[in-house]
Amino acid sequence: MIDILKELWRFLRVRKKLWMTPIIIVMLLLGGLLVLAQGSVVAPFIYTLF
């Protein structure tokens, strides 16, 4: 997992794509939220956002 993050950071830095970092962070947070809320009562409300 750490190797993937290092490789992604190196790619973004070399290709001057650092503006994509906040987008990737938000996507990871939303993905984590969906995984954590999958079996909870809140799941129907989260899925209506998308």
mmCIF file of the N, C-alpha and C atoms, coordinates in Angstrom:
data_MODEL
# 
_entry.id   MODEL 
# 
loop_
_atom_site.group_PDB 
_atom_site.id 
_atom_site.type_symbol 
_atom_site.label_atom_id 
_atom_site.label_alt_id 
_atom_site.label_comp_id 
_atom_site.label_asym_id 
_atom_site.label_entity_id 
_atom_site.label_seq_id 
_atom_site.pdbx_PDB_ins_code 
_atom_site.Cartn_x 
_atom_site.Cartn_y 
_atom_site.Cartn_z 
_atom_site.occupancy 
_atom_site.B_iso_or_equiv 
_atom_site.pdbx_formal_charge 
_atom_site.auth_seq_id 
_atom_site.auth_comp_id 
_atom_site.auth_asym_id 
_atom_site.auth_atom_id 
_atom_site.pdbx_PDB_model_num 
ATOM 1   N N  . MET A 1 1  ? 0.827   -1.193 0.000   1.00 0.00 ? 1  MET A N  1 
ATOM 2   C CA . MET A 1 1  ? 0.000   0.000  0.000   1.00 0.00 ? 1  MET A CA 1 
ATOM 3   C C  . MET A 1 1  ? 0.869   1.255  0.000   1.00 0.00 ? 1  MET A C  1 
ATOM 4   N N  . ILE A 1 2  ? 1.908   1.247  0.813   1.00 0.00 ? 2  ILE A N  1 
ATOM 5   C CA . ILE A 1 2  ? 2.793   2.402  0.890   1.00 0.00 ? 2  ILE A CA 1 
ATOM 6   C C  . ILE A 1 2  ? 3.518   2.606  -0.435  1.00 0.00 ? 2  ILE A C  1 
ATOM 7   N N  . ASP A 1 3  ? 3.896   1.509  -1.083  1.00 0.00 ? 3  ASP A N  1 
ATOM 8   C CA . ASP A 1 3  ? 4.585   1.619  -2.369  1.00 0.00 ? 3  ASP A CA 1 
ATOM 9   C C  . ASP A 1 3  ? 3.692   2.264  -3.429  1.00 0.00 ? 3  ASP A C  1 
ATOM 10  N N  . ILE A 1 4  ? 2.421   1.942  -3.396  1.00 0.00 ? 4  ILE A N  1 
ATOM 11  C CA . ILE A 1 4  ? 1.483   2.530  -4.355  1.00 0.00 ? 4  ILE A CA 1 
ATOM 12  C C  . ILE A 1 4  ? 1.371   4.031  -4.129  1.00 0.00 ? 4  ILE A C  1 
ATOM 13  N N  . LEU A 1 5  ? 1.279   4.436  -2.861  1.00 0.00 ? 5  LEU A N  1 
ATOM 14  C CA . LEU A 1 5  ? 1.188   5.866  -2.556  1.00 0.00 ? 5  LEU A CA 1 
ATOM 15  C C  . LEU A 1 5  ? 2.461   6.605  -2.945  1.00 0.00 ? 5  LEU A C  1 
ATOM 16  N N  . LYS A 1 6  ? 3.612   5.988  -2.706  1.00 0.00 ? 6  LYS A N  1 
ATOM 17  C CA . LYS A 1 6  ? 4.877   6.617  -3.106  1.00 0.00 ? 6  LYS A CA 1 
ATOM 18  C C  . LYS A 1 6  ? 4.956   6.766  -4.612  1.00 0.00 ? 6  LYS A C  1 
ATOM 19  N N  . GLU A 1 7  ? 4.553   5.733  -5.326  1.00 0.00 ? 7  GLU A N  1 
ATOM 20  C CA . GLU A 1 7  ? 4.585   5.782  -6.792  1.00 0.00 ? 7  GLU A CA 1 
ATOM 21  C C  . GLU A 1 7  ? 3.613   6.835  -7.321  1.00 0.00 ? 7  GLU A C  1 
ATOM 22  N N  . LEU A 1 8  ? 2.431   6.931  -6.731  1.00 0.00 ? 8  LEU A N  1 
ATOM 23  C CA . LEU A 1 8  ? 1.458   7.939  -7.144  1.00 0.00 ? 8  LEU A CA 1 
ATOM 24  C C  . LEU A 1 8  ? 1.995   9.341  -6.891  1.00 0.00 ? 8  LEU A C  1 
ATOM 25  N N  . TRP A 1 9  ? 2.587   9.574  -5.729  1.00 0.00 ? 9  TRP A N  1 
ATOM 26  C CA . TRP A 1 9  ? 3.140   10.890 -5.403  1.00 0.00 ? 9  TRP A CA 1 
ATOM 27  C C  . TRP A 1 9  ? 4.269   11.249 -6.363  1.00 0.00 ? 9  TRP A C  1 
ATOM 28  N N  . ARG A 1 10 ? 5.132   10.281 -6.667  1.00 0.00 ? 10 ARG A N  1 
ATOM 29  C CA . ARG A 1 10 ? 6.227   10.516 -7.610  1.00 0.00 ? 10 ARG A CA 1 
ATOM 30  C C  . ARG A 1 10 ? 5.683   10.866 -8.996  1.00 0.00 ? 10 ARG A C  1 
ATOM 31  N N  . PHE A 1 11 ? 4.658   10.153 -9.433  1.00 0.00 ? 11 PHE A N  1 
ATOM 32  C CA . PHE A 1 11 ? 4.041   10.427 -10.732 1.00 0.00 ? 11 PHE A CA 1 
ATOM 33  C C  . PHE A 1 11 ? 3.473   11.842 -10.771 1.00 0.00 ? 11 PHE A C  1 
ATOM 34  N N  . LEU A 1 12 ? 2.724   12.215 -9.723  1.00 0.00 ? 12 LEU A N  1 
ATOM 35  C CA . LEU A 1 12 ? 2.112   13.542 -9.697  1.00 0.00 ? 12 LEU A CA 1 
ATOM 36  C C  . LEU A 1 12 ? 3.163   14.641 -9.671  1.00 0.00 ? 12 LEU A C  1 
ATOM 37  N N  . ARG A 1 13 ? 4.240   14.418 -8.950  1.00 0.00 ? 13 ARG A N  1 
ATOM 38  C CA . ARG A 1 13 ? 5.294   15.429 -8.832  1.00 0.00 ? 13 ARG A CA 1 
ATOM 39  C C  . ARG A 1 13 ? 6.065   15.582 -10.138 1.00 0.00 ? 13 ARG A C  1 
ATOM 40  N N  . VAL A 1 14 ? 6.422   14.479 -10.771 1.00 0.00 ? 14 VAL A N  1 
ATOM 41  C CA . VAL A 1 14 ? 7.216   14.532 -12.001 1.00 0.00 ? 14 VAL A CA 1 
ATOM 42  C C  . VAL A 1 14 ? 6.401   15.114 -13.155 1.00 0.00 ? 14 VAL A C  1 
ATOM 43  N N  . ARG A 1 15 ? 5.141   14.737 -13.252 1.00 0.00 ? 15 ARG A N  1 
ATOM 44  C CA . ARG A 1 15 ? 4.301   15.195 -14.363 1.00 0.00 ? 15 ARG A CA 1 
ATOM 45  C C  . ARG A 1 15 ? 3.627   16.537 -14.097 1.00 0.00 ? 15 ARG A C  1 
ATOM 46  N N  . LYS A 1 16 ? 3.956   17.173 -12.965 1.00 0.00 ? 16 LYS A N  1 
ATOM 47  C CA . LYS A 1 16 ? 3.382   18.482 -12.593 1.00 0.00 ? 16 LYS A CA 1 
ATOM 48  C C  . LYS A 1 16 ? 1.859   18.425 -12.492 1.00 0.00 ? 16 LYS A C  1 
ATOM 49  N N  . LYS A 1 17 ? 1.362   17.377 -11.893 1.00 0.00 ? 17 LYS A N  1 
ATOM 50  C CA . LYS A 1 17 ? -0.080  17.185 -11.730 1.00 0.00 ? 17 LYS A CA 1 
ATOM 51  C C  . LYS A 1 17 ? -0.481  17.276 -10.257 1.00 0.00 ? 17 LYS A C  1 
ATOM 52  N N  . LEU A 1 18 ? 0.191   18.122 -9.498  1.00 0.00 ? 18 LEU A N  1 
ATOM 53  C CA . LEU A 1 18 ? -0.109  18.221 -8.073  1.00 0.00 ? 18 LEU A CA 1 
ATOM 54  C C  . LEU A 1 18 ? -1.512  18.768 -7.811  1.00 0.00 ? 18 LEU A C  1 
ATOM 55  N N  . TRP A 1 19 ? -2.113  19.400 -8.789  1.00 0.00 ? 19 TRP A N  1 
ATOM 56  C CA . TRP A 1 19 ? -3.459  19.913 -8.611  1.00 0.00 ? 19 TRP A CA 1 
ATOM 57  C C  . TRP A 1 19 ? -4.466  18.767 -8.468  1.00 0.00 ? 19 TRP A C  1 
ATOM 58  N N  . MET A 1 20 ? -4.074  17.550 -8.841  1.00 0.00 ? 20 MET A N  1 
ATOM 59  C CA . MET A 1 20 ? -4.976  16.403 -8.739  1.00 0.00 ? 20 MET A CA 1 
ATOM 60  C C  . MET A 1 20 ? -5.014  15.813 -7.324  1.00 0.00 ? 20 MET A C  1 
ATOM 61  N N  . THR A 1 21 ? -4.078  16.214 -6.472  1.00 0.00 ? 21 THR A N  1 
ATOM 62  C CA . THR A 1 21 ? -3.987  15.650 -5.123  1.00 0.00 ? 21 THR A CA 1 
ATOM 63  C C  . THR A 1 21 ? -5.280  15.832 -4.319  1.00 0.00 ? 21 THR A C  1 
ATOM 64  N N  . PRO A 1 22 ? -5.871  17.028 -4.252  1.00 0.00 ? 22 PRO A N  1 
ATOM 65  C CA . PRO A 1 22 ? -7.134  17.149 -3.486  1.00 0.00 ? 22 PRO A CA 1 
ATOM 66  C C  . PRO A 1 22 ? -8.259  16.291 -4.060  1.00 0.00 ? 22 PRO A C  1 
ATOM 67  N N  . ILE A 1 23 ? -8.305  16.139 -5.371  1.00 0.00 ? 23 ILE A N  1 
ATOM 68  C CA . ILE A 1 23 ? -9.340  15.314 -5.996  1.00 0.00 ? 23 ILE A CA 1 
ATOM 69  C C  . ILE A 1 23 ? -9.191  13.859 -5.560  1.00 0.00 ? 23 ILE A C  1 
ATOM 70  N N  . ILE A 1 24 ? -7.962  13.371 -5.560  1.00 0.00 ? 24 ILE A N  1 
ATOM 71  C CA . ILE A 1 24 ? -7.701  11.984 -5.165  1.00 0.00 ? 24 ILE A CA 1 
ATOM 72  C C  . ILE A 1 24 ? -8.040  11.769 -3.696  1.00 0.00 ? 24 ILE A C  1 
ATOM 73  N N  . ILE A 1 25 ? -7.696  12.734 -2.854  1.00 0.00 ? 25 ILE A N  1 
ATOM 74  C CA . ILE A 1 25 ? -7.986  12.615 -1.418  1.00 0.00 ? 25 ILE A CA 1 
ATOM 75  C C  . ILE A 1 25 ? -9.498  12.565 -1.180  1.00 0.00 ? 25 ILE A C  1 
ATOM 76  N N  . VAL A 1 26 ? -10.247 13.426 -1.852  1.00 0.00 ? 26 VAL A N  1 
ATOM 77  C CA . VAL A 1 26 ? -11.705 13.438 -1.686  1.00 0.00 ? 26 VAL A CA 1 
ATOM 78  C C  . VAL A 1 26 ? -12.315 12.123 -2.182  1.00 0.00 ? 26 VAL A C  1 
ATOM 79  N N  . MET A 1 27 ? -11.813 11.615 -3.305  1.00 0.00 ? 27 MET A N  1 
ATOM 80  C CA . MET A 1 27 ? -12.321 10.342 -3.814  1.00 0.00 ? 27 MET A CA 1 
ATOM 81  C C  . MET A 1 27 ? -12.052 9.209  -2.827  1.00 0.00 ? 27 MET A C  1 
ATOM 82  N N  . LEU A 1 28 ? -10.872 9.191  -2.218  1.00 0.00 ? 28 LEU A N  1 
ATOM 83  C CA . LEU A 1 28 ? -10.559 8.155  -1.233  1.00 0.00 ? 28 LEU A CA 1 
ATOM 84  C C  . LEU A 1 28 ? -11.442 8.276  0.008   1.00 0.00 ? 28 LEU A C  1 
ATOM 85  N N  . LEU A 1 29 ? -11.682 9.496  0.465   1.00 0.00 ? 29 LEU A N  1 
ATOM 86  C CA . LEU A 1 29 ? -12.547 9.694  1.630   1.00 0.00 ? 29 LEU A CA 1 
ATOM 87  C C  . LEU A 1 29 ? -13.987 9.265  1.346   1.00 0.00 ? 29 LEU A C  1 
ATOM 88  N N  . LEU A 1 30 ? -14.502 9.613  0.181   1.00 0.00 ? 30 LEU A N  1 
ATOM 89  C CA . LEU A 1 30 ? -15.868 9.198  -0.168  1.00 0.00 ? 30 LEU A CA 1 
ATOM 90  C C  . LEU A 1 30 ? -15.963 7.685  -0.321  1.00 0.00 ? 30 LEU A C  1 
ATOM 91  N N  . GLY A 1 31 ? -14.946 7.081  -0.909  1.00 0.00 ? 31 GLY A N  1 
ATOM 92  C CA . GLY A 1 31 ? -14.928 5.625  -1.038  1.00 0.00 ? 31 GLY A CA 1 
ATOM 93  C C  . GLY A 1 31 ? -14.903 4.950  0.326   1.00 0.00 ? 31 GLY A C  1 
ATOM 94  N N  . GLY A 1 32 ? -14.092 5.486  1.239   1.00 0.00 ? 32 GLY A N  1 
ATOM 95  C CA . GLY A 1 32 ? -14.043 4.945  2.595   1.00 0.00 ? 32 GLY A CA 1 
ATOM 96  C C  . GLY A 1 32 ? -15.365 5.109  3.313   1.00 0.00 ? 32 GLY A C  1 
ATOM 97  N N  . LEU A 1 33 ? -16.016 6.239  3.107   1.00 0.00 ? 33 LEU A N  1 
ATOM 98  C CA . LEU A 1 33 ? -17.326 6.472  3.720   1.00 0.00 ? 33 LEU A CA 1 
ATOM 99  C C  . LEU A 1 33 ? -18.355 5.469  3.211   1.00 0.00 ? 33 LEU A C  1 
ATOM 100 N N  . LEU A 1 34 ? -18.327 5.197  1.922   1.00 0.00 ? 34 LEU A N  1 
ATOM 101 C CA . LEU A 1 34 ? -19.268 4.224  1.367   1.00 0.00 ? 34 LEU A CA 1 
ATOM 102 C C  . LEU A 1 34 ? -19.004 2.815  1.891   1.00 0.00 ? 34 LEU A C  1 
ATOM 103 N N  . VAL A 1 35 ? -17.744 2.469  2.037   1.00 0.00 ? 35 VAL A N  1 
ATOM 104 C CA . VAL A 1 35 ? -17.420 1.126  2.549   1.00 0.00 ? 35 VAL A CA 1 
ATOM 105 C C  . VAL A 1 35 ? -17.841 0.991  4.003   1.00 0.00 ? 35 VAL A C  1 
ATOM 106 N N  . LEU A 1 36 ? -17.571 2.026  4.806   1.00 0.00 ? 36 LEU A N  1 
ATOM 107 C CA . LEU A 1 36 ? -17.917 1.960  6.226   1.00 0.00 ? 36 LEU A CA 1 
ATOM 108 C C  . LEU A 1 36 ? -19.429 1.995  6.466   1.00 0.00 ? 36 LEU A C  1 
ATOM 109 N N  . ALA A 1 37 ? -20.153 2.694  5.619   1.00 0.00 ? 37 ALA A N  1 
ATOM 110 C CA . ALA A 1 37 ? -21.594 2.846  5.823   1.00 0.00 ? 37 ALA A CA 1 
ATOM 111 C C  . ALA A 1 37 ? -22.398 1.786  5.087   1.00 0.00 ? 37 ALA A C  1 
ATOM 112 N N  . GLN A 1 38 ? -21.759 0.838  4.487   1.00 0.00 ? 38 GLN A N  1 
ATOM 113 C CA . GLN A 1 38 ? -22.453 -0.155 3.671   1.00 0.00 ? 38 GLN A CA 1 
ATOM 114 C C  . GLN A 1 38 ? -23.484 -0.953 4.467   1.00 0.00 ? 38 GLN A C  1 
ATOM 115 N N  . GLY A 1 39 ? -23.155 -1.327 5.668   1.00 0.00 ? 39 GLY A N  1 
ATOM 116 C CA . GLY A 1 39 ? -24.070 -2.150 6.446   1.00 0.00 ? 39 GLY A CA 1 
ATOM 117 C C  . GLY A 1 39 ? -24.818 -1.380 7.510   1.00 0.00 ? 39 GLY A C  1 
ATOM 118 N N  . SER A 1 40 ? -24.811 -0.072 7.457   1.00 0.00 ? 40 SER A N  1 
ATOM 119 C CA . SER A 1 40 ? -25.455 0.694  8.514   1.00 0.00 ? 40 SER A CA 1 
ATOM 120 C C  . SER A 1 40 ? -26.809 1.235  8.075   1.00 0.00 ? 40 SER A C  1 
ATOM 121 N N  . VAL A 1 41 ? -27.469 1.879  8.996   1.00 0.00 ? 41 VAL A N  1 
ATOM 122 C CA . VAL A 1 41 ? -28.780 2.465  8.732   1.00 0.00 ? 41 VAL A CA 1 
ATOM 123 C C  . VAL A 1 41 ? -28.652 3.711  7.865   1.00 0.00 ? 41 VAL A C  1 
ATOM 124 N N  . VAL A 1 42 ? -27.480 4.322  7.859   1.00 0.00 ? 42 VAL A N  1 
ATOM 125 C CA . VAL A 1 42 ? -27.250 5.569  7.134   1.00 0.00 ? 42 VAL A CA 1 
ATOM 126 C C  . VAL A 1 42 ? -27.040 5.325  5.637   1.00 0.00 ? 42 VAL A C  1 
ATOM 127 N N  . ALA A 1 43 ? -26.811 4.095  5.232   1.00 0.00 ? 43 ALA A N  1 
ATOM 128 C CA . ALA A 1 43 ? -26.476 3.767  3.846   1.00 0.00 ? 43 ALA A CA 1 
ATOM 129 C C  . ALA A 1 43 ? -27.481 4.313  2.825   1.00 0.00 ? 43 ALA A C  1 
ATOM 130 N N  . PRO A 1 44 ? -28.790 4.179  3.009   1.00 0.00 ? 44 PRO A N  1 
ATOM 131 C CA . PRO A 1 44 ? -29.706 4.718  1.991   1.00 0.00 ? 44 PRO A CA 1 
ATOM 132 C C  . PRO A 1 44 ? -29.569 6.228  1.801   1.00 0.00 ? 44 PRO A C  1 
ATOM 133 N N  . PHE A 1 45 ? -29.251 6.942  2.865   1.00 0.00 ? 45 PHE A N  1 
ATOM 134 C CA . PHE A 1 45 ? -29.100 8.391  2.751   1.00 0.00 ? 45 PHE A CA 1 
ATOM 135 C C  . PHE A 1 45 ? -27.810 8.771  2.036   1.00 0.00 ? 45 PHE A C  1 
ATOM 136 N N  . ILE A 1 46 ? -26.761 7.994  2.233   1.00 0.00 ? 46 ILE A N  1 
ATOM 137 C CA . ILE A 1 46 ? -25.500 8.280  1.561   1.00 0.00 ? 46 ILE A CA 1 
ATOM 138 C C  . ILE A 1 46 ? -25.620 7.968  0.074   1.00 0.00 ? 46 ILE A C  1 
ATOM 139 N N  . TYR A 1 47 ? -26.287 6.892  -0.287  1.00 0.00 ? 47 TYR A N  1 
ATOM 140 C CA . TYR A 1 47 ? -26.419 6.525  -1.689  1.00 0.00 ? 47 TYR A CA 1 
ATOM 141 C C  . TYR A 1 47 ? -27.279 7.513  -2.464  1.00 0.00 ? 47 TYR A C  1 
ATOM 142 N N  . THR A 1 48 ? -28.182 8.228  -1.793  1.00 0.00 ? 48 THR A N  1 
ATOM 143 C CA . THR A 1 48 ? -28.974 9.218  -2.506  1.00 0.00 ? 48 THR A CA 1 
ATOM 144 C C  . THR A 1 48 ? -28.149 10.435 -2.894  1.00 0.00 ? 48 THR A C  1 
ATOM 145 N N  . LEU A 1 49 ? -27.007 10.633 -2.247  1.00 0.00 ? 49 LEU A N  1 
ATOM 146 C CA . LEU A 1 49 ? -26.138 11.744 -2.616  1.00 0.00 ? 49 LEU A CA 1 
ATOM 147 C C  . LEU A 1 49 ? -25.508 11.536 -3.979  1.00 0.00 ? 49 LEU A C  1 
ATOM 148 N N  . PHE A 1 50 ? -25.370 10.293 -4.387  1.00 0.00 ? 50 PHE A N  1 
ATOM 149 C CA . PHE A 1 50 ? -24.718 9.992  -5.655  1.00 0.00 ? 50 PHE A CA 1 
ATOM 150 C C  . PHE A 1 50 ? -25.743 9.548  -6.647  1.00 0.00 ? 50 PHE A C  1 
# 
